[in-house]
């Protein structure tokens, strides 16, 4: 049952990320800002069309601390490893897929749901961003938190799943695993 829940979570979080990216690009920005670039694509068409054109960078000020932006990350987190080489999206996609595959093996073998859930979050984020790279050659980022002139690097929901999953997994490995080991080493109390 744990494995089924984890697989369903991977699928659900990946789809939520893709719906959010579709909504920002095709429903929010395209009709308001880029009317001349053609009509918006339906979700299924958007999800299954490869070699799509990327919308140009844009910023919409949502409130004092949040902008909705259109930024394309051609590298990994925070734009690291970005370059214009045509093979880079494929190299990053294959690397992320292999990492996700390794995490899936770990998820499959773990006996703890507390460990399986953050693994599922990380895998879902990796797969959603891989899908972006295969279709656009880059990952669509659209959330821009800022305080004054300081901006946290733009991100998306898949990135959030990865970061939260890694933090949860670190907490599980450092704190909760130590508790589980301690409890397993304690002799059973008899009455």
C-alpha positions as CSV (number, residue, x, y, z in Angstrom):
1,X,0.0,0.0,0.0
2,X,2.9,2.4,0.8
3,X,4.3,2.0,-2.7
4,X,1.0,2.6,-4.3
5,X,0.5,5.8,-2.3
6,X,4.0,7.0,-3.2
7,X,3.5,6.3,-6.9
8,X,0.1,8.1,-6.8
9,X,1.8,11.0,-5.0
10,X,4.6,11.2,-7.7
11,X,2.0,11.3,-10.4
12,X,-0.3,13.8,-8.6
13,X,2.5,16.3,-7.7
14,X,4.0,16.1,-11.2
15,X,0.6,16.8,-12.8
16,X,-0.1,19.7,-10.3
17,X,3.3,21.2,-11.3
18,X,2.5,20.9,-15.0
19,X,-1.0,22.3,-14.6
20,X,0.5,25.3,-12.8
21,X,3.1,25.9,-15.5
22,X,0.4,25.6,-18.2
23,X,-1.9,28.0,-16.4
24,X,0.9,30.6,-16.0
25,X,2.1,30.4,-19.6
26,X,-1.1,29.7,-21.5
27,X,-3.9,31.1,-19.4
28,X,-2.3,34.0,-17.4
29,X,0.5,35.4,-19.6
30,X,-0.3,34.5,-23.3
31,X,-3.7,36.2,-23.5
32,X,-2.8,39.2,-21.4
33,X,0.7,40.0,-22.6
34,X,1.5,38.1,-25.7
35,X,-1.8,38.3,-27.7
36,X,0.1,38.5,-31.0
37,X,1.8,35.1,-30.4
38,X,-1.3,33.1,-31.1
39,X,-4.0,31.4,-29.1
40,X,-3.4,29.6,-25.9
41,X,-3.0,25.8,-26.1
42,X,-5.3,23.4,-24.3
43,X,-3.6,21.5,-21.4
44,X,-3.2,18.2,-23.2
45,X,-1.9,19.8,-26.4
46,X,0.5,21.9,-24.3
47,X,1.7,18.8,-22.4
48,X,2.3,16.7,-25.5
49,X,3.8,19.2,-27.9
50,X,7.6,19.1,-28.2
51,X,9.9,21.9,-29.4
52,X,7.6,24.6,-28.2
53,X,8.6,28.3,-28.3
54,X,9.4,29.8,-24.9
55,X,7.6,32.9,-23.9
56,X,10.0,35.9,-23.4
57,X,10.8,37.0,-19.9
58,X,8.1,39.0,-18.2
59,X,7.1,40.1,-14.7
60,X,3.7,40.8,-13.3
61,X,3.6,42.4,-9.9
62,X,1.1,40.4,-7.8
63,X,1.6,42.1,-4.5
64,X,4.4,43.7,-2.4
65,X,6.3,40.4,-1.9
66,X,5.3,38.2,-4.9
67,X,5.7,38.6,-8.6
68,X,4.5,36.1,-11.2
69,X,7.3,35.9,-13.8
70,X,8.2,34.0,-16.9
71,X,11.8,32.8,-16.5
72,X,13.4,29.9,-18.3
73,X,16.1,28.0,-16.3
74,X,18.4,26.3,-18.8
75,X,20.6,24.9,-16.0
76,X,20.0,23.2,-12.7
77,X,19.0,24.9,-9.4
78,X,19.6,28.7,-9.4
79,X,20.7,28.5,-13.0
80,X,23.9,26.7,-12.3
81,X,25.4,24.8,-15.3
82,X,23.5,27.0,-17.7
83,X,25.0,27.3,-21.2
84,X,23.8,27.5,-24.7
85,X,25.1,24.1,-25.9
86,X,22.3,22.2,-27.7
87,X,23.0,19.0,-25.8
88,X,22.8,20.5,-22.3
89,X,19.0,19.9,-21.9
90,X,19.5,16.3,-22.8
91,X,22.5,15.9,-20.5
92,X,20.6,17.4,-17.6
93,X,17.5,15.4,-18.3
94,X,19.4,12.1,-18.4
95,X,21.3,13.0,-15.2
96,X,18.0,13.9,-13.4
97,X,16.3,10.8,-14.7
98,X,19.1,8.6,-13.4
99,X,18.9,10.3,-10.0
100,X,15.1,9.9,-9.9
101,X,15.6,6.2,-10.8
102,X,18.0,5.7,-7.9
103,X,15.6,7.5,-5.6
104,X,12.8,5.3,-6.8
105,X,14.8,2.2,-5.9
106,X,15.4,3.6,-2.5
107,X,11.6,4.4,-2.2
108,X,10.7,0.9,-3.2
109,X,13.0,-0.6,-0.6
110,X,12.2,1.7,2.3
111,X,10.0,0.2,5.0
112,X,9.0,3.7,6.4
113,X,6.3,5.9,4.9
114,X,8.0,8.9,6.6
115,X,11.0,8.2,4.3
116,X,8.9,7.3,1.2
117,X,6.9,10.5,1.1
118,X,9.8,12.9,0.7
119,X,11.4,10.6,-1.8
120,X,8.2,10.7,-3.8
121,X,8.2,14.5,-3.6
122,X,11.8,14.7,-4.9
123,X,11.1,12.2,-7.7
124,X,7.9,14.1,-8.8
125,X,9.8,17.4,-9.0
126,X,12.6,15.9,-11.0
127,X,10.3,14.2,-13.4
128,X,8.2,17.4,-13.9
129,X,11.3,19.4,-14.6
130,X,12.6,16.8,-17.0
131,X,9.4,17.0,-19.0
132,X,9.9,20.8,-19.3
133,X,13.5,20.3,-20.5
134,X,12.4,17.8,-23.1
135,X,9.7,20.1,-24.5
136,X,11.2,23.5,-24.1
137,X,14.9,22.9,-23.6
138,X,14.6,24.7,-20.2
139,X,12.5,24.6,-17.1
140,X,9.7,27.2,-16.7
141,X,10.0,29.1,-13.4
142,X,7.3,31.6,-12.4
143,X,7.2,32.3,-8.7
144,X,9.3,35.3,-7.6
145,X,9.3,36.1,-3.8
146,X,11.1,39.3,-2.9
147,X,11.6,41.8,-0.1
148,X,12.4,45.2,-1.5
149,X,15.1,44.8,-4.1
150,X,16.2,41.3,-2.8
151,X,14.7,38.5,-4.9
152,X,14.9,34.8,-4.1
153,X,15.7,33.0,-7.4
154,X,12.5,32.3,-9.4
155,X,11.1,28.8,-8.9
156,X,8.1,26.5,-9.7
157,X,6.1,23.9,-7.8
158,X,8.4,21.1,-8.8
159,X,11.3,23.0,-7.4
160,X,9.3,23.4,-4.2
161,X,8.7,19.6,-4.0
162,X,12.4,18.9,-4.5
163,X,13.5,21.4,-1.8
164,X,10.9,20.4,0.8
165,X,11.5,16.7,0.0
166,X,15.2,17.1,0.6
167,X,14.7,19.0,3.8
168,X,12.2,16.4,5.1
169,X,14.5,13.6,4.0
170,X,17.4,15.2,5.9
171,X,15.3,15.6,9.0
172,X,14.2,12.0,8.7
173,X,17.8,10.8,8.3
174,X,19.3,12.9,11.1
175,X,16.5,13.0,13.7
176,X,13.9,10.4,13.0
177,X,16.3,7.6,11.9
178,X,18.3,8.1,15.1
179,X,15.1,7.7,17.1
180,X,14.1,4.6,15.2
181,X,17.5,3.0,15.8
182,X,17.4,3.9,19.5
183,X,13.9,2.4,19.9
184,X,15.0,-0.8,18.1
185,X,18.1,-1.2,20.4
186,X,16.1,-0.8,23.6
187,X,15.3,-4.1,25.3
188,X,11.7,-4.9,25.6
189,X,10.3,-4.2,29.0
190,X,8.6,-7.1,30.8
191,X,5.8,-6.6,33.3
